[in-house]
């Protein structure tokens, strides 16, 4: 992964290997593949495993036919820092908080920051090595999975590595066995859940937005950012989508994480943190790294940590709403999260914010008032369902008032001539001659039920927004204007899935299916942030959690729309009731299992 940005940086490779085939899911704890080295086919089994006290990068190999010897090369560092120099001492081969784990038959030569490994490879058994990366902050954690890191290695190192890899693959199969997939493009929904699992910190339940930083949205320009942090919006959407697909067990852990954030930061809650709840580092540049396609600057940290985004708060409230409908408990802690986040929405002044697109120059954004509306709407409904004795309290009354004001602002901003919802609520604040910008975030109105599905305003809004921003089956976030960065970005993959879900919501099932089919035909299993439609290439950080979660949600909405079209509202209601009942029963059964 380092070499995406730094061709001279860290690497772990088999010298002279070229890819032949690879099997199995695109995301998970392990990957099986076949490579060709010196004319021979070699099976590889690579893994990245979480253990108590750190993680383990595993590289195992097995010859397909005749025995051979492989040359391995390993170097860690340089990206934004110095190299990690390897040494050999009484504890084996190590570099700072990294430790090499290898079998006795593996020959290792230390060349300062580079390890050169000679690995005998036979058809009879797996062999290879692993790198153990210690995390002192996590050592001894009761939440960490599997065995302690310091116990891995020794005389039977390779046997232990094979055992750990087997256990990781079994655990993955077990976790995916309870999935309830939509009928259309089932593999997309499965891949989404796998991506969520690999991007989630098992100790806290908080996922990161992406595993990469600074892959460009416009190659050669300056649109590249660090996404290796946990966004409330992305994580909340992930919790809701996973619950819809039968994977709600992680929701309680993440909501507890949000509760801890509220205890720590209160009204100063930021849109993103590290997966341990710490503040995100200040954004800085790494000048020594070339970047993908010479795209600079390479950024570490993220300036959005100091922004205010109402949508990130609203999405977590909606996640709770979906979670409890799918069998989750509305216990005291969960209700506290809802109430405190709703208070933040109700109390937030009507003023410029960075919004869902994290503009560097705050503005009065329609998407923010739309978020305020659906966040408070869900909170009011949750209060009526699960805390009915509070429905006339001053607190809930304030939520109702805030919700209704937000609705009035959004409805007043809709252009009566076109039916479009402009990006900015107050066009009068724009400079003379500025163009009123259409924003894909307006589709959230259809996705969240701002208008009834058969309301003509919803139909005009959805079709008009798509027509303004589409390129093939994909959608731009907004058409180019001076947003503070250079270059034209690609079509935005999450917004493109919004179009599928919004069309399904207004009953245009055929067009929604057509768009879903067209995107699935070109998108790889691991979806990027953006898509260059003309070049047929991904742009931006990848795999992007947001892209995968919107795909899964859109496909669920598409199935619901198909049922409604065939059986009517009553049929849809019965399907949802039956589905949620099965999810609750499945969750109860898992909880009761020994």
N, C-alpha and C positions, 0 to 999 in steps of 0.2 A: 504493500500500500504506500510505503514511503516514496517509491520510485514514480508514483503518479505526479509528484511535484518536484522531486529532487533526484535527478538521474544519478547523481554521485553519492547519494545518501545510503541509509541502512537497507539491508536486503537479507533475505534468506532464500537460497536457491540451490538447485541441483545443477551443477555445471554441465552445459551442453544439452539440457533437456528441452524438448519441444512438446507441446500439448497434443494429445491424440484424441482422447475421449474423456468425458466426465459424466458421472451418474448422480442420480438422486436429486434432492431439493436444492434450490439455489442459495438457501440460507439455513444455517443450523450449526451445531457444535462441531461437525465433522464433514469432510468432503472427500469422496473417493474419485480417483481419476486414473488415467493411463497416460504415461509420457514415453517418448522415444529418446533413448540415449545410446549413441554409437550403434544405431541400427537395431537395438533391442528394446522390446516393450517392457516397461516397468510399471507395476501398479503402485500408486501412492495413496496414502491415507493421512490426511492432514486435519488437525483439530485445534481449536482454541477453547480451552476449558476453564471454567471458574472453580477455584478451590478456596478453602479457608486460608486467608492470608495472601491471596494473590491470584495469578492465572498461569496457565500452562499452554505454550505453543508447541504442538506436537507435529513431527515430520517422520512418518513411517513409510517404508518401501518394501516391496517384494517383487522378485524377478518373475516374469511370466514363463520363461523357458529355461535357459541355461544360466548358471551362476555368473555373476559379474560383480564389479566393484564400482561404486558411485563416488563422485567427488562432491562434497557439500561445502557451501560457503555461507558464513553468517557474520553480519556486522550490524550493530545497533547504534543509532544516534545520528548526529549532525543536524537534524531538522530542528532549527531554532536553538540548538545547543551544541555541545561538543560530542565527540565520540565516547563510547563506553569502552575503556581499555580492558581487555581480558587478562586474567592472571591464573596461574596454577599454584595452589597451596594445599594445605592439609585437608581442606574441605572440598577439593576438586577444582573444577574450572569455573570461574565466576568473573563478573564484571559489575561493580557497584551492587545494585539489588537484583541482578540477573544471575542465574545459576544454570549451568549446562547439566542435563540429565541424559546419559548415554549408556549403551551396553558395553561390556568389556571388550567386545570384538570391534568396536569403533575406535579408529585412530584419530587423535585430535592434535593439531599443531596450532599454537598460539602465535599470531602475528600482530601484536598490539591490539588494535580495535577489530581485527578480523580473525575469525576462527576458520581453519581449513580442516574439513573432516573427510576421512576415508572410510567408507561404509561398505562392508561385504554384503552382497544382496543375493539371496537364493530363493528358489520357488517354494521352499518348505515352510518358511516362517517369516513373520514381519521383523524388521530391524529398523534402526534409525536413532533419532535423538529427540530431545525436547528442551525448551528453554523455560525455566521457571522464573516468573517475574513477581517478586514480593511486593506487597503493599502493606507497610507497617500499620497504616490507619485501620486496616481491616483484619489484621491477624487476631485470631481468637474470637471473631464474630460468630455469634450463635446463629445468624441467619445465612451464613455462607454455606454453599452446597458441598457435598462430597467430603473427601478427606483433607486433613491439614496439608498445606503445601510442603512443609519441611519433612514430611514422611514419604515423599515421592523420591525414588531413586534407590541406589544401593546395588547389591549383587544381581538382582533380578529386575533391573530398571525397565528393560523393554517389555517384559511380561506385565509389569505394573502399568505401563503406558497402554498396552493393548487392552488390559482390563478396564482402565479409565475410559478409553474410547468406546469400548463396547457398552459400558454403563451409560455414557452420554447419549449414544444412539438409541438405546432402549428407553431412556427417560424421554427423549424427544418423541418417539413413536407413541408412548403412553399419553403424553400431553396432547398430542394431536388426535387421539382416538375419539375424543368427545366432541369434536368439531361438528357443527351443523351448518353445512355450506349452502349458499344459494345455488339454484340450478344452472344459471348461466355463467360460463367461465369459472367453474369451480376451482380450478388450479390457481387463479388469481387470488381468490379469498384465502386459500391455503397458504400461498406464498406470503400474503400480507401478515398472517398470524405468525409464520416462521420468522419473518423480518422483525416483528414486534418482539419476539422472544430473544433474538440474538442482540437486539439493541437495548434490552432492559437490564439494568443493574439488579442482580438477584437479591442483593442485601437490602435494597430500599424499595424496589418495585418501580423505580423511575426510569423511563426510557430516554435515550438521547435522540435528537432529531435525525442525525446521520452519523456514520462512523468516519466521515471525512471532513476536511477543511479546505477551503480555498480552491475548489474545482470551479472553473469559470462558467458563468451564465452567458457571457459574451466573450469568446476567446480573443485574447489580445487586448482586452480592455480592463476595467477595474471592478467589475461586478463579481467579486468572489469573497466569501465570508466563512466563518468558522461555525459549524453546526454541531459540534461535539458536546452539546449541553442539553439539558432537559427543559423543554418549553411546556408551560401549562397547557397551551392550546393543543399541541400535538399529542401530549400525553393524555389529556382528557378525551380527545377524539379516539385515541387508541383504546382506552378503557371502555368507552361506549360501544365501539365496533366489535371488540373482542367479546363483550357480553352478548351482543346480538348473535354472534356466531358460536356461542356456547363455551367461551373461554373467559368466564367472569371471575375465576379464582384470584387473579392478580389484582383485581379492582380494589379490594379491601386494603391490601398492602399499599397501593399507590395513594388511596384516599387518606390513609394514615400519614403518609409522607406529606401530603398537602396540609393536613392538620398540623403537623410539626412545623411546616413553613409558616403557617399563620401564627402559631405560638411564637415563632422566632422573629417574624418581620411585621405582623399585624397589618396595618393599613399601608405599610411600605413594601408589601409583597411585590416582587418583580416578575416580569413575564417568563423569565428563565433563570435557572440555577444550575449548579453541578448536580450530579445524581446523588450526592450526599447532602444536598441542601445548602451548600456554600454559595457565596456570591460569585458570579462569573468574572474572571479576570478582565481588566481593562483591555480594550482592543489595542493591539500593537502589530507592527509589521515585521516580517522576517526578511531582511534585504538580501541575504546570502543564498536564497533558494530561487531557482529559475522559474518554477511554476509551470503548470500545464499550458502548452502552446505559448510559452513565454508570457503568460498572463500574470501581471503584477498589479498591486502588491499582494503578497501572501500574508494573510491575517491570522493572528492568534487571539483568542478572546472575542467578545462580541459586544458592540456598543448598545445593542438592544436591551441589555440588562438594566440600563438606566431609564428606559422608556416606560410609558403608561399605555397599556393596551387592554381595553375593556373586553374584547372578544376572548382573550385568553381566560379571563375569569368566568365568563358566561359558558364557555365550552365545558368547564369542569362541573358546573351545576347541571348542565344537560347530561353529562356522563353519569352523575349520580341518579338522575331520573331513569335512564336506561338500565343502569346497574340494578336498581331495586325492582324494576319490572321483570328483570330476568333472574330473579331469585336472591339478589343481594339483600342484606338487612339494613334497615334504616335505624341503626343503633344511635346511641347518644353522640358518639364521635362523628358519625357520618352526618347526622343532622347539624352538628356544630359547624362542619365544613360548609354545608349549604347556607346556613344562616349568616355566617361571617362573610362568605363571598357575596351573598345577596346584599348585605349591608354595604359592602364596598361598591357594588354597582349602583345602589340607590343613592349613596352619599357622594359618588363621584360627580364633580361639577361638570356642567356642559361647557367644555372648552376644547381647544385643539389637542389632539393626541397623535401618537405615531401610528396607531392603528395596526390592522392585520398585516400590512405590507412593511411596517417598521420604517416609515419615512423618516429621514434625518431632519426634515422640517415639519413639525406637527401641523395639523390642519383639522378643521371641522369635517369629520368623515361620516358618510352615511352608514358605512359598515359598522362603526362603533355604536351608533344609536340603535341599529338593528340588533347588534349583540346585546346591548343593554336590555332591549325589549325581550329577546328570547331567554336570556338568563333569568330575568326577574319573572317572566311568565312561568318558567319551569319551577322556580322557587315557590311562587304562590301556589301552584298546583300541588307541589310536594307538601306544602304546609296543610292544604285542605285534605290531602289523602292520609298523611301520616302524623300530623299534629293539628287535628281539627279544632282543638281548644284554643289555638293561637290565631285562628283565622280573622278575628276581630281585634287583635292586639295592635298596638301602635306600630310595632315592628313590621308586621305583615301589611298593614295599611300603607306604610311608607313604600313598601315594595310595589304595591298596586299603583300608587301614585306615580312612582318612577317609571314603571312599565308603560302606563298610559301616556305619559309625557313623551317617552321615547317613540311610541307608535305615532303620535301626532306629528313629531318632527320628521319621521320617515315618510309618512303619507303626504305631508306638505311638500316634501322635496321631489316627489315623483312628477315628471314632466307630463302634463295632461295630453300634449300633442303626440308624443312618442311612446308614452308608457314606461320610459326608462327611469332608473334611479341613478342620478349622477354621483360621481365619487365624492364630491364635496357638497355639504349641506348649504353652504353660503357662497354661491357663485359670485356675489357682489364683492367678496374679499379677494377675488382673483385680479391679476393685473389686467389693464385694458387690452382687449384683443385676445385674451387667453381662451383656449378651447375648453369647453365643458367635457370632462373625461368620463367615459363609460367604464365601469369597474365590474369585473367578474364577480366580486364579492356580493353584488346585488342578488345573485342567484341563491344566496343563503336564505333570502326571504321565502323562496319556494321550498327549500330543504327543511326549514324549521316551522312551516305552517303559519307564516305571518299573514298570508291570505288563504282562504279555503281553496282546495285544489281546483274547483270548478269556477273560481272567481276569474272573470275576464281580465282583471288587472294582473293576476299572476301569469296568465297565458301571455299577455303582451310583454310583461317584464322579462319573462324567460326567453321567449323567441327573439325579442328585440336585442337583449343583451348578447345572446349567442351570435346573432347576425352581425353585430358590431365588432366582435372580437375573435371570430372563428378563423382558423386556417386549417382546412381539411377537417378532421374530427377533433382537432385540438383547439384550445382557447388561450389567448393571451390574458394576463392579469388585467392589463389595460393597454391601450395603444400608446406608442412612444410619446413621452413629453419629458420635460426637464425635471427628473426626480433626484438629481444630485449625483448621478453616475453616468459614465460614458458607455456608448455602445448600445446596440439593440439586443435585448435578451430574447430567448426562445419562448415558445408557447409553454405555459405553466401547467404541469401535469395534474396537480390537485384540482385546479380550476376546470380542466378538461373533464375530470370525473364529476365535478359539480354539475356540468352541463348534462351528463347522463342522468344523474339523480334528479335534477330539476325537471327535465323532460318527463321522466317517469312520474314525478309528483303531479304534473299537470295532465297526465293521462296519455301523453304521446309516446306510447310504448315502442312502436315500430322505429321511430327516429332515435330513441334512447338505445335500443338494441343495435341499430346500425352503427351508431357512434362507438358503443362499447366494442363491437366486433372489429371495427376499423382500428381502434387503438390497440387492442390486444394482438392484432396481426403484426404490428410493428414494434411494440414495446417489448423489451427483454423481461425475463422474469423478475430481475431486480430493477425496479423503476427509478429513474433519475428525478431530479427536481424539475427540469425543463426539457423540451424536445425541439430540436431543429428540424422542422417539417421538411424543408427542401433537401437538406443533407441526410436526413434519416438517422440522426445521431443524438445521443443524450447530452445534456448540458447541466452544469451545476453539480452540487453534492449528491452522492448516491451511495447505497440505496437510501432514499428519503422516506422516513417513516410516514410523513404526511401523505405522500403520493399513494403508498400502499393502503393506508387506512381509508382514504377517500375512494379508492377503487373498490374495496370490500363493502363500504357503506353504499356506494352507488349500485352495486350488483344486488345487494339486499333490497334496496328500494325498487329496483327494476323487477325483482320477483314479486314484491308486494303489489306493484302496479299491474303486473300481468294477472294476478289473482283477482284484484279489484275489477279489472276490465272484463274478466270472464264470469265472476260470481257476484259482483256488486259489492256495496259497502258492507252488507251483512256477512257475506262470504269472507271478505278481508278481515272483518272483526273476529270472526270465528277462527280463521287461520292464525291470526296473531295471538288470540287467547290460547289456542291449542299449543302453539309454538312456545310461548312464554311458560305455560304449564309444564311442558316437557323439560325446558331449561331449568325451571325451579326443581323439578323432581330429580333431574340429573345432578344438580348441585347438592341437593339434600343427600342423595345416595353417596356422593363422593365424600361429603363431610362425615357421614356415618360409618364409612369404611374404616376398618382397623388399620 
